[in-house]
């Protein structure tokens, strides 16, 4: 009898534990993909009307990133934004065409295009720049923005440009999962070696980088040492490398900083995916925010998209 009970208990645990782990994983994925909200948006057009077009009559510019295929939706649906579409895997014809934008190397995912744009256009930047992926929308692939149906067009149309100018940098994704949840802030993608390799010797550290320096340290150090970046205990930002910045924020760093960071992407032993993932969690630091930049989600929707 006891033996039968033990066998039954063991079999129950073998069934219940995987089921519990699966349920927890599914709940995390549903939160990450905003699955419930996406389903509601898909079944109803009400949310699209709430995300009204604030910017269609505004004259401003953006940078759009394209990896390997044409980004037709930007031409058809975002008329007021100027486009800078990069090809990271250029054909011989593209390489020979001086009017086509391309990167010097295909590594680091979108970071190579983003940095190349900043380097090449540093002296002629628009007032507001949005860095986005090539895909427009969709449930599984294009979940990197929080607009209805994860639609980059809706996000850019609702983007509050005045707030971008005041804040300098805004993440186009407000959802904390992944990247901002407490368990994600001990970021395994950013080691001290990676942090130092990217920021050592750059000229404009973020506000919190010299907190440990005393006035005596500063007087007795050379300029580059003054600007070293202390490796933080936590790094947090909502994923996934879609954001907007003001020209003024970009210019807080000299062009040489962006050249150095791009060279790190090229030279690092990290793979294409790993180097891109490292950059993904550091854009907010590059543009002057503290190592943990996680605005309250509802406040983010209000300030960034006017959804108050």
Residue pairs with C-beta under 8 A, 6 or more apart in sequence:
28 177
29 35
30 36
31 175
31 177
32 143
32 175
32 177
32 178
33 139
33 140
33 143
34 143
34 146
34 150
34 175
35 139
37 47
38 139
38 149
38 150
40 47
41 47
41 48
41 148
41 149
42 149
47 148
48 148
48 149
48 154
50 148
50 307
51 147
51 148
51 154
51 157
51 158
51 305
51 307
52 157
52 158
52 306
53 157
53 158
54 157
54 158
54 159
54 160
54 306
55 80
55 156
55 157
55 158
55 159
55 161
56 79
56 80
56 157
57 80
58 80
58 161
59 80
60 80
60 81
60 126
60 127
60 128
60 161
61 81
61 82
61 126
61 127
61 128
61 129
62 78
62 81
62 82
62 83
62 84
62 126
62 128
62 129
62 130
62 132
62 156
62 244
63 83
63 84
63 114
63 117
63 121
63 129
63 130
63 131
64 71
64 74
64 81
64 83
64 84
64 85
64 130
64 132
64 134
65 85
65 86
65 110
65 113
65 114
65 131
65 132
65 133
65 134
66 85
66 86
66 87
66 88
66 113
66 134
67 87
67 88
67 89
67 109
67 110
67 113
67 133
67 134
68 87
68 88
68 89
68 134
69 134
71 83
71 85
71 134
73 136
73 152
73 153
74 81
74 83
74 85
75 83
77 136
77 153
78 153
78 156
78 157
81 130
81 156
82 126
84 101
84 117
84 121
85 101
86 101
86 102
86 103
86 113
86 116
86 117
87 94
87 100
87 101
87 102
87 103
88 102
88 103
88 106
88 112
88 113
89 106
90 100
90 102
94 100
94 102
95 102
101 116
101 117
103 112
103 113
103 116
104 112
104 116
104 266
105 112
105 265
105 266
106 112
106 272
107 265
107 266
107 272
107 275
107 276
108 265
108 266
108 272
108 275
108 276
108 279
109 241
109 272
109 273
109 275
109 276
109 277
109 279
109 280
110 131
110 133
110 241
110 276
111 241
111 262
111 265
111 275
111 276
111 279
111 280
112 262
112 265
114 131
114 241
114 283
115 258
115 261
115 262
115 265
116 262
117 129
117 131
118 125
118 250
118 255
118 258
119 255
119 258
119 259
119 262
122 250
122 251
122 255
122 258
125 247
125 250
125 251
126 247
127 165
127 246
127 247
128 161
128 164
128 165
128 244
128 245
128 246
128 247
129 244
129 245
129 246
129 247
129 250
130 156
130 159
130 172
130 242
130 243
130 244
131 241
131 242
131 243
131 244
131 245
132 145
132 152
132 156
132 172
132 242
133 142
133 144
133 152
133 241
133 242
135 141
135 142
135 152
136 142
136 151
136 152
136 153
137 149
137 150
137 151
137 152
137 153
138 149
138 150
139 150
142 150
142 151
142 152
143 150
144 150
144 172
144 173
144 239
144 240
144 241
144 242
145 151
145 152
145 155
145 172
145 173
145 242
146 155
146 172
146 173
146 174
146 175
146 301
146 305
147 153
147 154
147 155
147 158
147 305
148 154
152 242
155 172
155 305
158 305
158 306
158 307
159 170
159 172
159 244
159 304
159 305
160 303
160 304
160 305
160 306
163 170
163 303
163 304
164 170
164 244
164 245
164 246
165 246
165 248
167 303
168 245
168 246
168 248
168 249
168 252
168 287
168 288
169 243
169 244
169 245
169 246
169 249
169 283
169 284
169 287
169 288
169 289
170 243
170 244
170 245
170 303
170 304
171 237
171 238
171 242
171 243
171 284
171 293
171 300
171 304
172 242
172 243
172 244
172 304
173 238
173 239
173 240
173 242
174 238
174 295
174 297
174 300
174 301
174 304
174 305
175 238
175 297
176 238
176 294
176 297
177 184
178 184
178 238
178 239
179 236
179 237
179 238
179 239
179 240
179 281
179 294
180 236
180 237
180 238
180 292
180 294
184 236
185 234
185 235
185 236
185 292
186 233
186 234
187 234
187 235
187 236
187 281
189 274
189 277
189 278
189 280
189 281
190 235
190 278
190 281
190 282
192 231
194 268
194 270
194 278
195 229
195 231
195 232
196 229
196 231
197 264
197 268
198 261
198 264
198 278
198 282
199 205
199 228
199 229
199 285
200 228
200 229
201 224
201 227
201 260
202 227
202 229
202 253
202 257
202 260
202 261
203 227
203 253
203 254
203 256
203 257
204 227
204 252
204 253
204 254
204 257
204 288
205 227
205 228
205 229
206 229
206 285
206 288
206 289
206 290
206 291
207 288
207 290
208 232
208 290
208 291
209 227
209 228
209 229
209 230
210 218
210 226
210 227
210 230
211 230
212 230
213 226
218 226
232 291
232 292
234 291
234 292
235 281
235 282
235 285
235 291
235 292
236 291
236 292
236 293
236 294
237 281
237 283
237 284
237 289
237 292
237 293
237 294
238 294
239 280
239 281
240 280
241 276
241 279
241 280
241 283
243 283
243 284
243 287
245 287
249 287
249 288
250 287
252 287
252 288
253 286
261 286
265 275
265 279
268 275
270 278
284 293
285 291
285 293
295 303
301 307
301 308
302 308
